[in-house]
Amino acid sequence: MTITTDALDLQEDLVRLRHDLHRQPEIGLHLPRTQEKVLQALDGLPYEITLGKETTSVTAVLRGGAGPGEGKDAAGRPAVLLRADMDGLPVQEKTGVDFTSRTDGAMHACGHDLHTSMLAGAATLLAEKRHQLAGDVVLMFQPGEEGCDGARYMIREGVLDAAGPRVQAAYGMHVFSSLEPHGTFCTKPGVMLSASDGLEVTVLGAGGHGSAPHSAKDPVTVAAEMVTALQVMVTRQFNMFDPVVLSVGVLHAGTKRNVIPESARIEATIRTFSEASRLKMKDAVPRLLKGIAAAHGVEVAVDYLEEYPLTITNEDETHTAEKVIGTLFGERRLARWATPLSGSEDFSRVLAEVPGTFIGLSAVAPGADHATSPFNHSPYATFDDGVLADGAALYVELAVSRLAALSAT
């Protein structure tokens, strides 16, 4: 028997758990029903479980039985971490699948239900292989990835040190509903995902009658100029080979067409691919907006919100993952990205602390056109259950092989 066939034996259980999670998505840092389902999946397995204090996180430690120093208090034993995020999104599902969300306004539109199910499956398989593990495994079931920075909370509460000594390697996985053909694993050493920051701007003018704009201070036209100026700034102050993506998602002002409002509001997301560009944007954006406001005689409040840092994978750990993928599934199922993805991830915080890597997995329906399938976060995004066993198998083999290598050094 191989790890892939062992994982396939769990496929029905993984599908059942995934559908259960999908029907009851929860959002943010507090996911009590999701946490309960994870604990049920771990029930009876030999894990040391710690629940989050600030969130509904679950940390589970498995003590391996192979190699020297077996036992909870043994020093010098290697440990690796496997992570799955658990939260959904405030999206109204429109997929029409028979296990569609029963929670109005919430959906697992990013595939975190698959991540959780795959790691729960890996937990079962690892427990069965406990006496073959040359070290310890930390399972990180994380809430609040979608903009709530759940990884920061779990790191603060000690997930990286849950086994005793700090983990020496960390692996995360993420499914995609498009981008690559079905079943393709995606890697990239170095910068894999962009940093993400937020911008909130309030332009403060003076209201008046729409027929007499000269007697007011119109914040609407100033806000419109700011939106355009931000795009021009990106193209004129930043190197095209170190790109910056700025997208305005909120532009709001006024209540009636013949009333000049007191204020206008802009909200935008900013993605950068180097720390230098990130720092430069933090300085350049407020300077630009304050200059435009001063030119028009209005006030402006600018909040530049630092969110997720760059997701930077370790080159050696990425090569390790590529070898494992090739061994388990064959080289044809591996794609190495030439450029980063402009999405962002708080697993970046784990990778900033310990060596590790992040792996993409295409869950596009078999035979579907991956170039046109709805992408993650779409209300129409669908993810194929067929990848669940493969994801669980990869988690397991990464832990087993990496612990063996670490214990041999």
N, C-alpha and C positions, 0 to 999 in steps of 0.2 A: 504493500500500500504506500502511496505517496501523499504528500501534504495536499496536493490538488484534489486527489480522489477523496481524501478524508473531508476536505471542505465541501465537496459536492454532496457528500452524505448529509450535510447540514443544510443544504440549499432550501428545502421546504421550510425548515424552522426560520431561516434567515428571511425568506420571503414573507412569512407570517408576521414576524416582528416588524419588518419594514412597512408592511401595509397597515399594521396597527399604529405605528408611529405616524404614518402619513395621514391617517384618518383624524388624528388628534394632535395637530401641530401646536407648539407653544412658542412664544416669542420672548426674547430678552434673556435676562440672567436668572429668572425664576421659572423653572420648568418642572413642577412637581409631578405631573403624570408621566413625563418622559423619564425623570429620575426613577420613579417607581418601576417602570418597565425595564430599565437597565438593571436595577437591583434584582428584579425577578430573573433576568437572564443570567445573573451571576450567582444566584442562590444555589447553595450546595457545592460551589466550587471553592478550592482552597486559596482564596484571595483575602488579603488584609485590606479592608475597605474603610475609606475615610470620606465623609461627606463634607461638602463645602459649608463654611459658616456664613459667608457673604452671598453665596450663590447656591444653586442646586447642583453643583458639580459632584462627580463621583471619581475618586482616585482609588484604583485597585492595584495592589502589589502582589505579585506571584513570586515566591521564593523557589528558585531552581534547585534541583537536587544533584546535579553533576558538578564535578570539579571540587577544589578544596574550599573549606570554609563554609560548608552548608550550615544554614541557621540564620535566624533573624538578626542576631547581633554580631555576625561575622564581619570583620573589617576587610576591605580590599577586594570584595567581590564586585565584579562589573554589573552594571545595570543599564538597560535601555528603556526608552519611553516610546509608546505608541499612542497617538492622539486621534480622537474623533470629536467633531463638534456636533451639537444636538439640536440647535434652535432652528425655528422656521422664520418665515418672513411675513410682514403685513401685506399679503397679496391675496386677492380673491381668486381661487382656483377656477380655471376654465378648461381643464384637460379632458374632462368627461370620463376619466378612468373609473372603474367600478369601486375603487377604494379611495375615492376623492375625499378631500378634507371635509369634515363635518363642523369645523369651527369657522364661523363667518368671518371673513376678512383675514384669514391666516392660511398659509400654505407652506409645505416643504418644497419651495420653488428652487432651492439650491442644492438639493440632494443630501442634506445632512442626515435625513432618515436612513439613507444607504450607508453613510459613514458609520453611524451608530450601530447599525445591524452588522456590518462587516467586523467591527471591533468586538462586538459581543460574540460573534462566531469565533473570532480569533481567541477570545478568552477561553472558550470551551476547548478548542484544539490545543492551546498552550497548556492548559491544566492537564490534559491527557498526556502531554509530553514533558511534564514537570521534571521528571527525573533525568531527562536529557538536556536540560537547560544548564549551561555553565555560568549561571548568574541569575539576576533577578529582572523581572519585567514590570514596568509601571504602565498601567493603562490610564489614560487621561480622557475622561468623558466630560467635555467642556460645553457649558452653555454660553450664550451671548457672543458668538462670533460676529453676528451681523450688526456691527456698529456699536456693540456694548463692551468690547474689549475684555471678554471673559477670560482670555489667557492671562491677562495682567493680574486678575484676581487669583487665579489658580497658582500662578508663580509666587505671588505674595503669600499665599497660604502654604507653600512648600511642596508643590507637586514635583519639582525637579529633584528634591531631596527625600522623597517619600520612601525610598528603599533604604535610606541611611546615607551612604555616600551619594554624591550627585550623579545623576545619570550621565553616561559617557557618549550616548548617541540618542537621537530623537528622530522619529519618522511620522509624517502626517500624509494623508491622502485626500484627494478631492475629485469627485466625479463631475463630468461635464455632459450637458445635454446636446452639445454640438461640438464644433471645432475639428474633431478627429474621427476617423472611422470607428465603428463599434469595437470595444475591447482593447483599444490602443492605450498603452501606458506612456505618459509624457514626462520627460525630465528636462532639467536645465541646470548646469552648475553655475554658481554666481547669482546675480540678480535674476530672480525668476518672476517676481510680482512687484508691482510698483508700490511706492508709499502712497498713503491716502491722507489728505487733509481736508478740512471743511472751511468754508468762507460764509460768514453771515454779515450782511451790510444793511444798515438802515440810513437812508437819506432823509434828513430833517429839513423841510422847507417851511413855507407859510401858505396856508390854504386860501382859496379865493374863488371867484366866479370864473367859469371857463371862458366867458366872453371878454374878460379883462385880465389876461395873464400877466400884464405888466404891473398890476397892483398886487400880485402874489409872488411867491418864490416856488416855482414849479419843480417838485422833486421827481416827477415822472420823466421828463426829458433828460434830467441829469442822470437818473438811473439807467435810462436807455443808452446814453453816451458811455456810461461806465461799462455796460455789458460789451459794447463794441470795442472799447479801449482795452479791456482785458484780453480779448482775443488778438488784437493787434500787438499788444505788448509781448505775448507769448511768441509770436512770429518774428519779432524784431529784437528781443533782448536775450533769447535763448537759442542755443545751438540746436539745429534740427536733428543732429545725431545724438543728442541727449534730450529727448523730447519731454515736453510738458503738456498735459491734457487738462484743460479747464472747461467744465461744462456747467452752465447755469441751469438749475432745475426749478428754482422758484423766482418769480418776478411778480410782485404783487403791489398794487396801489389802488386807492380810490374806491368809491361806492356808487357814483353816478356820473354819467358822461359829461355833464356841464358843471361839475364841481372839481376844482383843483384841490387835491388832497394835501394834508399836512406832511405826509411821509410816504416813502416807497421802500420796499424791502427786496433784497436780492439774497439768494442762497445758492452756493455753487460747491461742486466737488473738484478737488485738485489732485492730480496724479503726477508724480515725478519718479524718475528712474535712477537718480543719483542723489546722494546727500548734499552735494554742492548745489544742485538745482533746487532742492527742497529748501535749503537755507536762503537762497537767493529769492525765491518766490515769497517767502515769509517777510522779507524786507521790501520787495518791489511792489507787491499788491497794495498794502496800506498806503505807501507813498503815492502811487498812481491815483488811488481813489480820493485821497485827501486833497491832492492837487486839483482834480476835476471839481470837487466840491467847492474849494476855495475860489476857483475861477468863476463859478456861478453864484457865489455868495450864499451858499447853503452849508449846513453842518452835515457831518457824516460820522457814524459810529461803525467801526470795522472790528470784527472779531475773527481772528485767524486761528482756527482750531486744529491743533496737531492731533492726528488720529493714529493710523497704523504705520509703522516704519517699513522700510524695504524688506521684502522677503528674500534673504540671501542664503542660498544653499551651500553647504560645504562640498567642495569638489570631490574629496575622497569618499564621503558618504554617498554622494550622488553616483559615483562610479560603482560603489558597492551595491547600491539599489539596482543599477542597470544590469550588473552581473546576475543578481538574483532573479530579476525579471526575465532575462535571457534564458537562464537555466530552467525556470518554471514553465515559461510560456513560449519561448522561442524569440529570436531577434526580430522577427517580422512584426511582433506586437509592441515593439518599442520605438518611440519617436523622441528624438532630442530636439527641443525647440531652439531655433536660432536667435530668437528675440524674446524678451519678457512679455508676460501678459499684463494688461493694464488694470486688472483687478487687484485687490489687496486682501491681506490675511493677517489675523493677529497671531497665527502660528509663527509669524516673524519674530515675536517676542521670545519664543522658545529657542528658535535658531540663533538669536542674538546671544543666548546664554550658553548653549551647548552645540557641538557639531551635529549636523543632521541634514535631512533633505525633505523635500515636499514632492509628492508624486501625483500627477493627474491621471485620471482614468476615464475614458470615454464610455458613457452609458447611453449613447445614442441607440435607438432601436435598430436591430439588425436589418440591413437593407435600406434604411432611411438615408437621406442625403444629409450628411453631417454639415455641409456648407450652408444649408438653408433651414435646418431644424431650429426651433426656438431655443434661444440661449438661456442659461441659468438666470433666475429672477423673473422670467416671463411667466404670466399666468397660464401659458400653454406649454411650459417646459415639462417634458416627460423623461423619465430615466428608466432604463431597462433593468429588470430584476436579475437578468442573466449574468451580470458582473459581480453579484454579491459574493459568491463562493470564491471567485478569483481574488477579490479584494481581501477577504479573510485569509486566504492562503498566503498572499503576499505579506500581510502583517506578520503572520506566524514565522515565515521563513526569514524575514528580515531580523526578527528578534533572535531566532535560533542561531542563524549563521553569524550574526554580529557578536553575540555573546561568546560563541566558540572562538572567534578571532580575538576578542578582547581578553579572554581568559588565557589565551596562548602566549600573549605578549608579556 
